[in-house]
Amino acid sequence: MISKRLMVRGISILTMQLFMLPVNAAHAEDVDLATRFGALESVLDVSLSPDGSQLAFIDQGANRKRQLYVVGTADAAEPRLILSSDGTSGDNLNWCGWVTNSRLACQTFVRDSVAGNILAATNIIAVDASGDNLRVLSKQRSSRSLYADFRGGSVIDWSSSDNGSLLMTRSYVPEASTGTHIASKAEGLGVDRVDTVNGRARKVESANRDAVYYLSDGRGNVRIMATQGYSSSIGQFEPVVRYSYRAADGGGWKYLAQRDVVTNEGFEPVAVDADANRVLGFQKIDGRQAVVAISLDGAAQTTVVYSHPEVDVDDIIRVGRNGRIVGVSFATDRRVAVMTDPAMAKMTAALSKALGESSIVVIDASADESRYIIRAEADTDPGVYYLFTPAAQELRPLLLSREPLSDLKLSRVKAIDYAAADGTRIPAYLTLPPSRADMKGLPAIVMPHGGPSARDEWGFDWLAQYFAQSGYAVIQPNYRGSAGYGDQWYENNGFQSWRTAVGDVADAGRWLISQGADSGKLSIVGWSYGGYAALQSGVLAPDLFRAIVAIAPVTDLAQLKDETSRDGGGRINAKFIGSGPHIREGSPAQNASLINAPVLMFHGALDQNVNIAQSRTMLRALENSGNRVELVEYSDLAHSLEASEARTDMLRKITAFLPH
């Protein structure tokens, strides 16, 4: 029971927790750091019922087990187990949301290797809050289906679900007509209104073979359709996505805009503003991504909603069941939310102050927005979920994001910059052990991010925090080739401009040494493109790093182009990777003889982002060069190695491998 209140800047914060799951999290002092930090987030997903009286959340447990709980938001409520999925057998829960106050819709996900091909499939299901009446809402295949389509669809509108229905995209596959007159000829992605109680569906938008997604206006009307051409003769998608709109009073589809998915030139619609009859999305202005609105009245009037002179604006903030647009977000040194809705701006500012200047994210809201689920997080706080009732100015803590870390003092993360070899200042984040103010004499790690079309941000990072707790100084550079800083910084991406990107990464290591870190204990650890950068740093600066750790790395660019040519995105990826001398010069596996440091690699055999063959190629190349190398394979995991046991094992092996 709640027994104490703390008044902070007008907001009453309940200082004892209503309930705290998962129950399987360990607090014992003898639990090692690898177990604590290797554990996945305790809570995967949280949602609030339309009337605000119930909470649903997915708890992540051991052996990739995920459990859906429902709990009343009253003081003495006890969570009820509704669904459980076991990732070791394939199927797993991704997210759940409330259709009505008594019914939920969830997405399930499965991945497996079939005849040497890694396949993934999703489904949307519905279940009562009591756990009864489980139904599959995704379009089901018949024995006459001409081919497989593993897209389970998505919920595009929750707003008019008081009758238990949802507006969903669903994929259709044509059927063989031999021996029947009722074979379906529908093909592609369409939109249906699906009754979640009885499973019946009514067509809202006919299936379109080229459709990739739709946007609604939050009021049950489909307003935007995105299409991407596919050449069946070569089995490849076109690199351009085209967008069409429908007028507010209905009618046929009309051309709106298009976007090149390689260069990101053009307009990408994200959210419809029904009140203003316009669509908001992303478009470059002066080489940086901005939020732009285009009217949907036929005039196509374009308005810049928000742009930033230094960084890309990369998020449109929406709240409520109808996806009301309330602001935009971008990252400079820290993530910044600019609320365009005055009431929401006032609310989030007050919450941030009450919670010690934490970053505030609105996760969900009741239908009337009288209650909100808030997540507060910071560099030293992995995240806490709260129930906020504005009328009472009451904030109740509900769930910890990473419960095993609750009793640890975590490290502060400092935004810094350092000089690259050509004098360019490279932004980065520095994390030191909790008790240290400098890095003199410390072992150190350079940790380049993945992508390369990504960037690091200020906040909690489980991997950087683990190394800091283990006594290392950690730097995370936003090297040139990173996204988020505009076209000039991005250059031609981290593969085509690998020499600049990897040079910046190596210079981060040199900066650590200049600040007093132990040059004999300098290592580099990277995941995905970060793993590529770690290996290629060993090629570019063979005497700098004493150990290299690469997790799910790209290692051979020619091989990567060949691998991606086998799926529909090969034509797009070929343009992204490019052609020329950098294909060989920028491939660690082609230059393994130049690497002096010992190498440790990790890879999941079900990785659909970077094929495990990339690590195996690197393993052979390093072995042939006489280098010390080890590859740890996880047979049933994908790119993110989403299993607490595997991550714990990986951290232990890395710790034993790195100089310290």
C-alpha positions as CSV (number, residue, x, y, z in Angstrom):
1,M,0.0,0.0,0.0
2,I,1.1,3.6,-0.6
3,S,1.9,5.2,2.7
4,K,3.8,8.4,2.0
5,R,3.7,11.3,-0.4
6,L,6.4,13.8,-1.4
7,M,5.4,17.2,-2.7
8,V,7.9,18.4,-5.4
9,R,7.1,21.6,-7.3
10,G,3.4,21.0,-6.9
11,I,3.4,17.4,-8.0
12,S,2.7,14.7,-5.4
13,I,5.1,11.8,-5.9
14,L,4.1,8.6,-4.2
15,T,7.3,7.3,-2.7
16,M,6.5,3.7,-2.3
17,Q,5.8,1.5,-5.3
18,L,2.4,0.2,-6.1
19,F,3.8,-3.1,-7.5
20,M,7.1,-4.1,-8.9
21,L,7.7,-6.8,-11.4
22,P,9.4,-8.9,-12.7
23,V,9.5,-11.2,-9.7
24,N,12.4,-13.1,-11.2
25,A,14.9,-10.2,-11.0
26,A,17.8,-10.8,-8.7
27,H,18.9,-8.5,-5.9
28,A,21.4,-10.7,-4.2
29,E,24.8,-9.0,-3.6
30,D,26.7,-12.0,-5.0
31,V,25.1,-11.6,-8.4
32,D,27.9,-10.6,-10.8
33,L,27.8,-7.5,-13.0
34,A,27.5,-9.6,-16.2
35,T,24.2,-11.1,-14.9
36,R,22.8,-7.7,-13.9
37,F,23.7,-5.8,-17.1
38,G,23.2,-8.8,-19.4
39,A,19.6,-9.1,-18.3
40,L,17.1,-7.7,-20.9
41,E,14.8,-4.9,-19.9
42,S,12.4,-6.1,-17.3
43,V,9.5,-4.4,-18.9
44,L,9.1,-4.6,-22.7
45,D,5.8,-2.8,-23.3
46,V,3.3,-0.8,-21.2
47,S,-0.2,0.4,-22.2
48,L,-3.2,2.0,-20.4
49,S,-6.9,1.0,-20.8
50,P,-9.2,3.6,-22.4
51,D,-10.8,4.5,-19.0
52,G,-7.4,4.6,-17.3
53,S,-8.4,1.9,-14.7
54,Q,-6.1,-0.9,-16.0
55,L,-2.5,-1.3,-17.0
56,A,-1.1,-4.0,-19.3
57,F,2.6,-4.7,-19.5
58,I,4.9,-7.4,-20.9
59,D,7.5,-8.8,-18.5
60,Q,10.7,-10.3,-19.9
61,G,12.0,-13.3,-18.0
62,A,14.6,-16.0,-18.2
63,N,15.1,-18.0,-21.4
64,R,13.4,-15.3,-23.5
65,K,10.0,-15.9,-21.8
66,R,7.6,-13.0,-22.1
67,Q,4.5,-12.7,-20.0
68,L,1.5,-10.3,-20.4
69,Y,0.1,-9.0,-17.2
70,V,-3.0,-6.9,-16.5
71,V,-3.3,-4.9,-13.3
72,G,-5.8,-2.4,-12.0
73,T,-4.4,1.1,-11.2
74,A,-6.0,1.1,-7.8
75,D,-3.6,1.1,-4.8
76,A,-3.8,-2.6,-3.7
77,A,-4.2,-4.2,-7.2
78,E,-2.3,-7.4,-7.9
79,P,-1.1,-8.2,-11.5
80,R,-2.9,-11.0,-13.3
81,L,-1.0,-13.2,-15.8
82,I,-2.9,-13.2,-19.1
83,L,-0.6,-14.6,-21.8
84,S,2.8,-16.2,-21.8
85,S,5.2,-16.9,-24.7
86,D,8.4,-18.8,-24.8
87,G,11.0,-17.5,-27.3
88,T,12.9,-20.8,-27.2
89,S,10.1,-22.4,-29.1
90,G,9.9,-19.6,-31.6
91,D,6.8,-17.5,-30.9
92,N,7.0,-14.4,-28.8
93,L,5.1,-11.3,-27.7
94,N,6.2,-7.9,-29.1
95,W,3.6,-5.4,-27.9
96,C,0.0,-5.2,-26.6
97,G,-2.5,-2.4,-26.6
98,W,-6.1,-1.9,-25.4
99,V,-8.9,-2.2,-27.9
100,T,-11.6,-1.6,-25.2
101,N,-11.6,-1.7,-21.4
102,S,-11.9,-5.5,-21.6
103,R,-10.0,-6.5,-24.7
104,L,-6.4,-6.3,-25.9
105,A,-4.6,-6.7,-29.2
106,C,-1.1,-7.9,-29.3
107,Q,1.6,-8.6,-31.9
108,T,3.4,-12.0,-31.9
109,F,6.7,-12.7,-33.7
110,V,8.5,-15.8,-34.8
111,R,11.8,-16.3,-36.6
112,D,13.4,-19.5,-37.8
113,S,15.8,-21.0,-40.3
114,V,14.0,-22.9,-43.1
115,A,16.1,-24.7,-45.7
116,G,19.0,-22.4,-45.0
117,N,16.9,-19.2,-45.2
118,I,16.1,-17.1,-42.2
119,L,12.4,-16.3,-42.2
120,A,10.4,-14.1,-39.8
121,A,6.6,-13.7,-39.4
122,T,4.3,-11.6,-37.4
123,N,0.6,-12.0,-36.4
124,I,-1.9,-9.7,-34.6
125,I,-4.0,-11.5,-32.0
126,A,-6.7,-10.4,-29.6
127,V,-7.5,-11.6,-26.1
128,D,-9.8,-10.6,-23.3
129,A,-8.3,-8.9,-20.2
130,S,-9.3,-12.1,-18.4
131,G,-7.2,-14.2,-20.8
132,D,-10.2,-15.7,-22.6
133,N,-11.4,-15.6,-26.3
134,L,-8.0,-15.6,-28.0
135,R,-8.3,-14.9,-31.7
136,V,-5.9,-14.3,-34.6
137,L,-6.8,-11.0,-36.4
138,S,-4.2,-11.2,-39.2
139,K,-5.3,-12.5,-42.6
140,Q,-4.9,-16.3,-42.6
141,R,-3.6,-18.2,-45.6
142,S,-5.5,-21.1,-47.3
143,S,-4.0,-24.3,-48.8
144,R,-4.6,-22.7,-52.3
145,S,-2.4,-19.6,-51.6
146,L,0.1,-19.2,-54.4
147,Y,3.0,-18.0,-52.2
148,A,3.9,-17.1,-48.7
149,D,3.5,-13.6,-47.2
150,F,4.6,-13.5,-43.6
151,R,3.4,-9.9,-42.9
152,G,0.8,-10.1,-40.1
153,G,-0.2,-6.5,-40.7
154,S,-0.4,-3.6,-38.2
155,V,-2.9,-1.6,-36.3
156,I,-3.2,1.9,-37.9
157,D,-6.1,3.3,-35.9
158,W,-7.2,2.6,-32.3
159,S,-9.5,5.6,-32.1
160,S,-13.0,4.1,-32.9
161,S,-12.5,0.9,-31.1
162,D,-15.2,1.3,-28.5
163,N,-17.2,-1.4,-30.4
164,G,-14.2,-3.8,-30.1
165,S,-12.9,-3.3,-33.7
166,L,-9.6,-2.0,-35.1
167,L,-8.5,-0.5,-38.4
168,M,-5.7,-2.8,-39.6
169,T,-3.5,-3.4,-42.5
170,R,-3.7,-7.0,-43.7
171,S,-1.8,-8.8,-46.5
172,Y,-3.6,-10.8,-49.2
173,V,-2.1,-13.6,-51.3
174,P,-3.9,-14.7,-54.5
175,E,-5.2,-18.3,-54.6
176,A,-5.0,-21.0,-57.2
177,S,-8.3,-21.3,-59.1
178,T,-8.1,-24.9,-60.1
179,G,-11.1,-26.8,-59.0
180,T,-12.9,-23.8,-57.4
181,H,-14.8,-20.7,-58.5
182,I,-14.2,-18.8,-55.2
183,A,-10.5,-18.4,-55.3
184,S,-9.4,-15.0,-54.1
185,K,-7.5,-12.8,-56.6
186,A,-6.7,-10.1,-54.0
187,E,-3.0,-9.4,-53.7
188,G,-0.9,-7.1,-51.6
189,L,-1.5,-4.9,-48.5
190,G,-5.0,-3.6,-47.8
191,V,-6.9,-2.1,-44.9
192,D,-9.7,-3.9,-43.1
193,R,-11.9,-3.1,-40.1
194,V,-11.6,-6.2,-37.9
195,D,-13.9,-7.1,-35.1
196,T,-11.5,-8.3,-32.4
197,V,-14.2,-10.3,-30.6
198,N,-15.5,-12.5,-33.4
199,G,-12.7,-12.0,-35.9
200,R,-14.9,-10.9,-38.7
201,A,-13.4,-8.3,-41.2
202,R,-14.8,-5.7,-43.5
203,K,-12.8,-4.3,-46.4
204,V,-12.0,-0.6,-46.0
205,E,-9.1,-0.3,-48.6
206,S,-8.6,-2.9,-51.4
207,A,-5.3,-4.7,-51.4
208,N,-2.6,-3.1,-53.4
209,R,0.3,-5.2,-54.6
210,D,2.8,-2.3,-54.2
211,A,1.5,-0.9,-50.9
212,V,4.0,-0.9,-48.0
213,Y,2.0,1.1,-45.4
214,Y,-1.0,3.3,-44.8
215,L,-1.8,6.2,-42.5
216,S,-5.1,7.0,-40.9
217,D,-6.3,10.4,-39.5
218,G,-6.9,9.0,-36.1
219,R,-10.6,9.1,-36.7
220,G,-11.0,5.9,-38.7
221,N,-10.3,7.3,-42.2
222,V,-7.4,6.1,-44.3
223,R,-5.7,9.2,-45.8
224,I,-2.2,8.2,-46.9
225,M,-0.9,5.2,-48.9
226,A,2.8,4.5,-49.5
227,T,3.7,2.3,-52.5
228,Q,7.1,0.9,-53.6
229,G,7.5,-0.7,-57.0
230,Y,8.8,-4.3,-57.3
231,S,10.3,-5.8,-60.4
232,S,9.4,-9.5,-60.5
233,S,11.8,-10.1,-63.3
234,I,14.8,-9.3,-61.2
235,G,13.1,-9.7,-57.8
236,Q,14.0,-6.3,-56.5
237,F,12.3,-3.3,-55.0
238,E,12.7,0.2,-56.5
239,P,14.6,2.7,-54.4
240,V,11.8,5.2,-54.5
241,V,8.7,5.2,-52.3
242,R,5.7,7.1,-53.7
243,Y,2.9,8.6,-51.5
244,S,-0.7,9.2,-52.4
245,Y,-3.4,10.9,-50.4
246,R,-7.2,10.8,-50.2
247,A,-9.3,13.9,-49.7
248,A,-11.2,14.4,-46.4
249,D,-14.5,13.8,-48.1
250,G,-13.3,10.6,-49.8
251,G,-12.7,9.8,-53.5
252,G,-9.8,8.2,-55.3
253,W,-6.1,8.3,-54.5
254,K,-4.1,11.4,-55.6
255,Y,-0.3,11.8,-55.9
256,L,1.3,13.6,-52.9
257,A,5.1,13.1,-52.9
258,Q,8.0,10.6,-53.1
259,R,11.2,9.8,-51.3
260,D,14.4,8.1,-52.3
261,V,15.2,5.6,-49.6
262,V,19.0,5.7,-50.3
263,T,19.5,9.4,-50.3
264,N,16.5,10.3,-48.2
265,E,15.7,13.1,-50.7
266,G,12.0,13.9,-50.8
267,F,9.1,13.9,-48.4
268,E,8.2,11.1,-46.0
269,P,4.7,11.4,-44.4
270,V,4.4,10.2,-40.8
271,A,1.2,11.6,-39.2
272,V,-2.1,13.1,-40.4
273,D,-3.4,16.2,-38.6
274,A,-7.2,15.8,-39.2
275,D,-8.1,19.2,-37.7
276,A,-5.9,21.1,-40.1
277,N,-6.4,18.6,-43.0
278,R,-2.7,18.2,-43.5
279,V,0.0,15.5,-43.2
280,L,3.3,16.0,-41.2
281,G,6.5,14.3,-42.2
282,F,10.2,14.6,-42.8
283,Q,12.0,16.5,-45.5
284,K,15.5,18.0,-45.9
285,I,16.0,21.7,-45.5
286,D,19.5,23.0,-46.1
287,G,20.8,19.4,-45.8
288,R,19.2,18.6,-42.5
289,Q,16.0,16.7,-41.9
290,A,13.1,18.9,-40.7
291,V,9.4,18.4,-39.9
292,V,7.3,19.7,-42.8
293,A,3.5,19.7,-43.3
294,I,1.7,19.4,-46.6
295,S,-2.0,20.3,-47.0
296,L,-4.4,17.6,-48.2
297,D,-6.9,19.9,-49.9
298,G,-5.3,19.6,-53.3
299,A,-3.3,22.8,-53.1
300,A,-0.3,20.9,-51.6
301,Q,0.7,24.0,-49.5
302,T,4.0,23.2,-47.7
303,T,4.8,24.6,-44.3
304,V,8.0,24.1,-42.3
305,V,6.8,23.0,-38.8
306,Y,10.2,22.8,-37.2
307,S,13.8,22.7,-38.3
308,H,17.1,22.9,-36.4
309,P,20.3,24.6,-37.7
310,E,22.7,21.9,-36.4
311,V,20.9,18.5,-36.2
312,D,18.2,16.5,-37.9
313,V,14.7,16.7,-36.4
314,D,13.8,13.0,-36.3
315,D,10.6,12.4,-34.4
316,I,7.0,13.6,-34.3
317,I,5.5,13.2,-30.9
318,R,1.9,11.9,-30.6
319,V,-0.3,11.0,-27.7
320,G,-3.7,9.5,-27.1
321,R,-5.7,6.9,-28.9
322,N,-6.1,9.1,-32.0
323,G,-2.4,9.9,-32.2
324,R,-2.8,13.6,-31.5
325,I,0.3,15.5,-32.6
326,V,1.8,17.4,-29.7
327,G,5.4,18.1,-30.6
328,V,8.7,17.2,-32.3
329,S,12.0,15.8,-31.0
330,F,15.7,15.9,-31.9
331,A,19.0,15.2,-30.3
332,T,21.9,17.7,-29.8
333,D,24.1,16.8,-26.8
334,R,20.9,15.5,-25.3
335,R,17.4,14.5,-26.6
336,V,15.1,17.6,-26.7
337,A,11.3,17.5,-27.0
338,V,9.7,20.7,-28.3
339,M,6.0,20.5,-27.5
340,T,3.7,22.4,-29.9
341,D,0.8,21.7,-27.6
342,P,0.8,24.2,-24.8
343,A,-0.8,22.0,-22.2
344,M,1.5,19.1,-23.0
345,A,4.5,21.4,-22.8
346,K,3.5,22.6,-19.4
347,M,2.9,19.1,-18.1
348,T,6.1,17.6,-19.3
349,A,8.2,20.5,-18.1
350,A,6.7,20.2,-14.6
351,L,7.3,16.4,-14.6
352,S,10.9,16.8,-15.7
353,K,11.6,19.3,-12.9
354,A,9.8,17.1,-10.3
355,L,11.9,14.1,-11.4
356,G,15.3,15.7,-11.3
357,E,15.5,17.0,-14.9
358,S,14.9,13.4,-16.3
359,S,13.9,12.9,-19.9
360,I,10.2,12.5,-20.0
361,V,8.4,10.2,-22.5
362,V,4.6,10.0,-22.7
363,I,4.0,6.2,-23.3
364,D,0.2,6.1,-23.3
365,A,-2.9,7.9,-22.2
366,S,-6.5,7.2,-21.3
367,A,-9.1,8.1,-23.9
368,D,-9.9,11.4,-22.2
369,E,-6.3,12.0,-21.3
370,S,-7.1,12.2,-17.6
371,R,-4.3,9.7,-16.9
372,Y,-1.0,9.1,-18.5
373,I,1.7,6.5,-18.5
374,I,5.1,8.3,-18.2
375,R,8.6,7.0,-18.6
376,A,11.4,8.9,-16.9
377,E,15.0,8.1,-17.8
378,A,18.5,9.6,-17.5
379,D,22.1,8.5,-17.9
380,T,22.1,7.0,-14.3
381,D,18.5,5.8,-14.5
382,P,17.6,3.0,-16.9
383,G,13.9,4.1,-16.7
384,V,10.9,4.1,-14.4
385,Y,7.3,3.9,-15.5
386,Y,4.8,6.2,-13.7
387,L,1.0,6.7,-13.6
388,F,0.4,10.5,-13.7
389,T,-3.0,12.0,-12.9
390,P,-2.9,15.7,-13.8
391,A,-6.1,16.7,-12.0
392,A,-4.7,15.4,-8.7
393,Q,-1.1,16.3,-9.6
394,E,-0.2,12.8,-8.5
395,L,2.6,10.7,-9.8
396,R,2.8,7.0,-8.9
397,P,5.8,4.8,-9.7
398,L,4.7,1.5,-11.3
399,L,7.6,-0.4,-12.8
400,L,11.4,-0.3,-13.1
401,S,12.8,-0.8,-16.6
402,R,15.8,-2.7,-15.4
403,E,15.1,-4.0,-11.9
404,P,18.4,-5.8,-11.4
405,L,20.3,-2.5,-11.6
406,S,18.1,-0.7,-9.0
407,D,20.7,-0.9,-6.2
408,L,23.7,0.1,-8.3
409,K,25.3,3.5,-8.5
410,L,25.6,4.1,-12.2
411,S,28.0,6.4,-14.0
412,R,27.3,9.9,-15.3
413,V,27.6,10.3,-19.1
414,K,29.3,13.5,-20.3
415,A,29.0,15.0,-23.7
416,I,32.5,15.9,-25.0
417,D,34.2,16.5,-28.3
418,Y,37.7,15.7,-29.5
419,A,39.9,16.7,-32.5
420,A,40.2,14.3,-35.4
421,A,43.4,14.1,-37.4
422,D,42.3,16.9,-39.8
423,G,41.2,19.1,-36.9
424,T,37.4,18.4,-37.1
425,R,35.8,18.4,-33.7
426,I,34.0,15.0,-33.2
427,P,31.1,14.9,-30.8
428,A,31.1,12.0,-28.4
429,Y,30.0,10.7,-25.0
430,L,32.4,9.8,-22.2
431,T,31.5,7.4,-19.4
432,L,33.9,6.8,-16.5
433,P,33.7,4.4,-13.6
434,P,31.3,5.8,-10.9
435,S,34.1,6.7,-8.5
436,R,36.4,8.4,-11.0
437,A,36.6,12.0,-12.2
438,D,39.4,11.4,-14.7
439,M,40.8,8.4,-16.7
440,K,44.5,8.5,-15.7
441,G,45.8,5.0,-15.7
442,L,42.5,3.4,-16.6
443,P,41.9,0.7,-19.2
444,A,39.8,2.2,-21.9
445,I,37.3,1.3,-24.6
446,V,36.2,3.0,-27.8
447,M,32.7,1.9,-28.6
448,P,31.5,3.0,-32.1
449,H,27.7,2.8,-32.7
450,G,26.0,0.7,-35.3
451,G,24.1,1.9,-38.3
452,P,26.0,3.6,-39.9
453,S,22.8,5.6,-40.4
454,A,22.4,6.2,-36.7
455,R,24.0,8.1,-33.8
456,D,24.6,7.7,-30.1
457,E,22.7,9.8,-27.7
458,W,23.0,10.9,-24.0
459,G,21.3,8.6,-21.7
460,F,21.5,5.1,-20.2
461,D,23.5,2.5,-22.3
462,W,23.7,-0.9,-20.8
463,L,26.9,-1.9,-22.5
464,A,28.8,1.3,-21.8
465,Q,27.6,1.3,-18.2
466,Y,28.7,-2.3,-17.8
467,F,32.2,-1.5,-18.9
468,A,32.3,1.6,-16.7
469,Q,31.2,-0.5,-13.7
470,S,34.0,-2.9,-14.6
471,G,36.6,-0.1,-14.3
472,Y,36.9,1.1,-17.9
473,A,36.7,4.6,-19.4
474,V,34.3,4.4,-22.4
475,I,34.0,6.8,-25.3
476,Q,31.2,6.6,-27.8
477,P,32.1,8.8,-30.9
478,N,29.5,10.2,-33.3
479,Y,32.0,9.9,-36.1
480,R,31.5,11.4,-39.6
481,G,29.2,9.0,-41.4
482,S,26.8,9.1,-38.4
483,A,23.2,10.2,-39.1
484,G,21.5,13.0,-37.2
485,Y,23.9,15.8,-38.1
486,G,22.8,16.5,-41.7
487,D,24.2,15.6,-45.1
488,Q,27.6,17.2,-44.7
489,W,28.4,15.1,-41.6
490,Y,26.9,12.0,-43.0
491,E,29.1,12.3,-46.2
492,N,28.5,9.2,-48.4
493,N,27.7,7.0,-45.3
494,G,30.1,4.9,-43.2
495,F,30.9,2.3,-45.9
496,Q,31.6,4.5,-48.9
497,S,33.4,7.1,-46.7
498,W,34.9,4.4,-44.4
499,R,38.3,6.0,-44.3
500,T,36.9,9.2,-42.7
501,A,34.5,7.4,-40.4
502,V,36.9,4.8,-39.1
503,G,39.7,7.4,-38.9
504,D,37.4,9.4,-36.5
505,V,36.9,6.2,-34.5
506,A,40.6,5.5,-34.2
507,D,41.2,9.2,-33.2
508,A,38.8,8.6,-30.3
509,G,41.3,6.0,-29.0
510,R,44.2,8.4,-29.4
511,W,42.2,11.1,-27.5
512,L,41.7,8.7,-24.6
513,I,45.4,8.0,-24.4
514,S,46.1,11.8,-24.5
515,Q,43.9,12.2,-21.5
516,G,45.8,9.7,-19.5
517,A,44.2,6.3,-20.3
518,D,46.6,3.3,-20.3
519,S,47.8,2.9,-23.9
520,G,48.6,-0.7,-23.1
521,K,45.0,-1.4,-22.2
522,L,43.1,0.3,-25.0
523,S,40.4,-1.8,-26.7
524,I,37.6,-1.3,-29.2
525,V,34.1,-2.9,-28.9
526,G,31.4,-2.5,-31.6
527,W,28.1,-4.0,-32.6
528,S,26.8,-4.3,-36.2
529,Y,28.5,-1.4,-38.2
530,G,30.3,-0.7,-34.9
531,G,31.7,-4.2,-35.2
532,Y,32.8,-3.4,-38.7
533,A,34.4,-0.1,-37.5
534,A,36.2,-2.0,-34.7
535,L,37.7,-4.5,-37.2
536,Q,38.5,-1.9,-39.8
537,S,40.2,0.2,-37.1
538,G,42.6,-2.7,-36.7
539,V,43.4,-2.4,-40.4
540,L,43.7,1.4,-40.4
541,A,45.6,1.7,-37.1
542,P,47.1,-1.8,-36.4
543,D,49.2,-0.8,-33.4
544,L,46.6,1.3,-31.6
545,F,44.2,-1.2,-30.0
546,R,45.3,-4.1,-27.9
547,A,42.0,-6.1,-28.3
548,I,39.1,-6.0,-30.8
549,V,35.6,-7.2,-30.0
550,A,33.1,-7.2,-32.9
551,I,29.4,-8.2,-32.4
552,A,27.4,-9.1,-35.5
553,P,29.9,-7.3,-37.8
554,V,30.0,-6.6,-41.5
555,T,33.4,-7.8,-42.6
556,D,33.3,-8.0,-46.4
557,L,31.5,-5.4,-48.5
558,A,31.6,-7.4,-51.8
559,Q,30.1,-10.4,-49.9
560,L,27.5,-8.0,-48.3
561,K,26.4,-6.8,-51.8
562,D,26.1,-10.4,-52.9
563,E,24.1,-11.5,-49.9
564,T,21.6,-8.6,-50.2
565,S,21.2,-9.2,-53.9
566,R,19.3,-12.4,-53.0
567,D,16.4,-10.5,-51.4
568,G,14.2,-7.7,-52.5
569,G,16.4,-5.0,-51.1
570,G,19.6,-5.9,-53.0
571,R,19.2,-3.1,-55.6
572,I,18.8,-0.5,-52.8
573,N,21.7,-1.9,-50.7
574,A,24.0,-2.0,-53.8
575,K,23.5,1.8,-54.2
576,F,24.1,2.3,-50.5
577,I,27.3,0.3,-50.4
578,G,28.5,1.6,-53.8
579,S,31.2,0.4,-56.1
580,G,34.9,1.1,-56.4
581,P,38.2,0.6,-54.6
582,H,36.6,1.0,-51.2
583,I,34.9,-2.3,-51.6
584,R,38.2,-4.1,-51.1
585,E,40.1,-1.5,-49.2
586,G,37.2,-1.0,-46.7
587,S,36.7,-4.7,-46.0
588,P,38.3,-6.1,-42.9
589,A,38.2,-9.6,-44.2
590,Q,40.2,-8.6,-47.3
591,N,42.8,-6.9,-45.1
592,A,43.0,-9.3,-42.2
593,S,46.8,-9.7,-42.5
594,L,47.1,-6.0,-41.4
595,I,45.4,-6.6,-38.0
596,N,47.7,-7.2,-35.1
597,A,45.4,-7.3,-32.1
598,P,43.5,-10.4,-31.0
599,V,39.9,-10.5,-32.1
600,L,36.8,-11.8,-30.4
601,M,33.5,-12.0,-32.3
602,F,29.9,-12.8,-31.4
603,H,27.0,-13.5,-33.9
604,G,23.5,-15.0,-33.9
605,A,22.8,-17.6,-36.5
606,L,19.3,-16.2,-37.1
607,D,20.6,-12.7,-37.8
608,Q,18.6,-11.1,-40.7
609,N,20.4,-7.8,-40.5
610,V,24.0,-9.1,-41.0
611,N,24.4,-12.7,-42.1
612,I,26.5,-14.8,-39.8
613,A,28.5,-15.7,-42.9
614,Q,30.2,-12.3,-42.5
615,S,31.7,-13.3,-39.1
616,R,32.6,-16.7,-40.4
617,T,34.5,-15.1,-43.4
618,M,36.4,-12.9,-41.0
619,L,37.2,-15.9,-38.8
620,R,38.8,-17.8,-41.8
621,A,40.7,-14.7,-42.9
622,L,42.2,-14.1,-39.5
623,E,43.0,-17.7,-39.0
624,N,44.8,-17.8,-42.4
625,S,46.8,-14.8,-41.3
626,G,47.8,-16.5,-38.1
627,N,46.0,-14.1,-35.8
628,R,44.4,-14.9,-32.5
629,V,40.7,-15.0,-33.1
630,E,37.5,-16.6,-31.6
631,L,34.0,-16.6,-32.9
632,V,31.1,-17.3,-30.5
633,E,27.9,-18.3,-32.3
634,Y,24.4,-18.3,-30.7
635,S,22.4,-20.8,-32.8
636,D,18.9,-19.5,-32.1
637,L,19.4,-15.7,-31.8
638,A,19.1,-12.8,-34.1
639,H,21.0,-9.5,-34.6
640,S,20.3,-8.0,-31.1
641,L,21.1,-11.2,-29.2
642,E,17.8,-10.7,-27.2
643,A,18.3,-13.3,-24.5
644,S,19.6,-12.5,-21.0
645,E,21.6,-15.7,-20.8
646,A,23.4,-15.0,-24.1
647,R,24.2,-11.4,-23.2
648,T,25.4,-12.5,-19.8
649,D,27.6,-15.1,-21.4
650,M,28.9,-12.5,-23.9
651,L,29.8,-10.0,-21.2
652,R,31.7,-12.6,-19.2
653,K,33.7,-13.6,-22.3
654,I,34.5,-10.0,-23.3
655,T,35.6,-9.2,-19.7
656,A,38.0,-12.2,-19.7
657,F,39.3,-11.2,-23.2
658,L,40.0,-7.5,-22.7
659,P,43.1,-6.2,-21.1
660,H,42.3,-4.7,-17.7
